[in-house]
Each structure stands twice: as C-alpha cells, then as structure tokens.
C-alpha cells in the first residue's frame, strides 16, 4: 500500500471517529457551542452545533481532493506527495483536537 493511500485511510478513519462522537452526543449537546475563542466573550463565540457536521464534510472533501493531488504528484515527486498528504492529516488532527476540546467542555 502506498504511503498516500495509507494516510488517506487514516484521515477517513479519524473523520469517522469524530463524526461518530458528534452523532453519539448530538442530543446531549446544546444548540450552540463555543468555537471562536479569539473573539470577545459572549454569544459571538458560539456556532450552531450543525456546523461541526459541516466541518467534517469539508474535511472529507479536502482529504479526498488532497489524496488525488497526492496520487498525481507521487508519479513525479514522492516528497511533494507526502507533504500534501501530511498537510491534510495535520489539518484533520488540529480540527479534531479543537472539536474534542469543545466536546469535553459541553459534556
């Protein structure tokens, strides 16, 4: 199995884990949850919980696009392909770390 394929499978697995946590705790979550911590305290920090699901869909799209770009680059430059795949994985890890932080506050 090529490295870019393995990274893609790991990315999709991480997205599914995060999505399953969101699905499992959906009824326990409040309608709005904090996300924008850099903004002043109050309602402007909050987003609807549906946006977390949208975030997972966006991550899936980015991961899929980066996988195809990585596959195309792998024929010419394997290092560039690995950088693209790694950047996508890093993005997913950062999103999940923030997501689980918010989830731990709310539950």
C-alpha positions as CSV (number, residue, x, y, z in Angstrom):
1,X,0.0,0.0,0.0
2,X,1.4,3.4,-1.0
3,X,2.0,6.0,1.7
4,X,-0.5,8.4,0.3
5,X,-3.2,5.7,0.4
6,X,-2.3,4.8,3.9
7,X,-2.5,8.4,5.0
8,X,-5.9,8.8,3.3
9,X,-7.3,5.8,5.0
10,X,-6.1,7.2,8.4
11,X,-7.6,10.5,7.6
12,X,-11.0,9.0,6.8
13,X,-10.8,6.8,9.9
14,X,-10.2,9.9,12.1
15,X,-13.0,11.8,10.4
16,X,-15.4,8.8,11.1
17,X,-14.3,8.7,14.7
18,X,-15.0,12.4,15.2
19,X,-18.3,12.2,13.3
20,X,-19.4,9.2,15.4
21,X,-18.7,11.1,18.6
22,X,-20.8,14.0,17.2
23,X,-23.6,11.6,16.3
24,X,-23.5,9.8,19.6
25,X,-23.6,13.0,21.7
26,X,-25.8,15.0,19.4
27,X,-28.8,15.0,21.8
28,X,-26.7,16.0,24.8
29,X,-25.2,19.0,23.1
30,X,-26.7,22.5,23.4
31,X,-28.0,24.2,20.3
32,X,-24.9,26.5,20.2
33,X,-21.4,25.7,21.2
34,X,-18.2,27.8,21.6
35,X,-15.7,27.8,18.8
36,X,-14.3,31.3,18.2
37,X,-12.3,31.7,21.4
38,X,-10.3,34.7,20.0
39,X,-13.5,36.8,19.9
40,X,-14.8,38.7,22.9
41,X,-16.6,36.6,25.4
42,X,-20.3,36.0,24.8
43,X,-22.7,34.9,22.1
44,X,-20.4,35.9,19.3
45,X,-18.1,33.0,20.2
46,X,-20.9,30.5,19.6
47,X,-21.8,28.5,16.5
48,X,-24.7,26.1,15.9
49,X,-23.8,22.5,16.6
50,X,-24.7,21.6,13.0
51,X,-21.6,23.5,11.8
52,X,-19.5,20.7,13.4
53,X,-21.1,18.2,11.0
54,X,-20.4,20.7,8.1
55,X,-16.8,20.8,9.3
56,X,-16.5,17.1,9.0
57,X,-17.9,17.2,5.5
58,X,-15.4,19.9,4.5
59,X,-12.6,17.8,6.0
60,X,-13.7,14.8,4.0
61,X,-13.8,16.9,0.8
62,X,-10.3,18.4,1.4
63,X,-8.9,15.0,2.3
64,X,-10.3,13.4,-0.9
65,X,-9.0,16.3,-3.1
66,X,-5.6,16.1,-1.4
67,X,-5.5,12.3,-1.9
68,X,-6.0,12.7,-5.7
69,X,-3.4,15.5,-5.9
70,X,-1.0,13.4,-3.8
71,X,-1.6,10.4,-6.1
72,X,-0.9,12.5,-9.2
73,X,2.2,14.1,-7.6
74,X,3.5,10.7,-6.5
75,X,4.4,9.8,-10.1
76,X,6.7,12.8,-10.4
77,X,7.8,13.8,-6.8
78,X,7.2,11.5,-3.9
79,X,8.3,14.1,-1.3
80,X,5.7,16.6,-2.6
81,X,3.1,13.9,-2.5
82,X,4.0,13.1,1.1
83,X,3.8,16.8,2.1
84,X,0.3,17.2,0.6
85,X,-0.9,14.1,2.3
86,X,0.7,15.1,5.6
87,X,-0.8,18.6,5.4
88,X,-4.2,17.1,5.1
89,X,-3.6,14.8,8.0
90,X,-2.3,17.7,10.1
91,X,-5.4,19.7,9.3
92,X,-7.7,16.9,10.4
93,X,-5.8,16.4,13.7
94,X,-6.0,20.1,14.5
95,X,-9.7,20.2,13.8
96,X,-10.3,17.1,15.9
97,X,-8.3,18.4,18.8
98,X,-10.4,21.6,18.9
99,X,-13.6,19.6,18.4
100,X,-12.8,17.2,21.3
101,X,-11.9,20.2,23.5
102,X,-15.3,21.8,22.9
103,X,-17.0,18.4,23.3
104,X,-15.3,17.9,26.7
105,X,-16.5,21.3,27.9
106,X,-20.1,20.6,26.8
107,X,-20.4,17.1,28.2
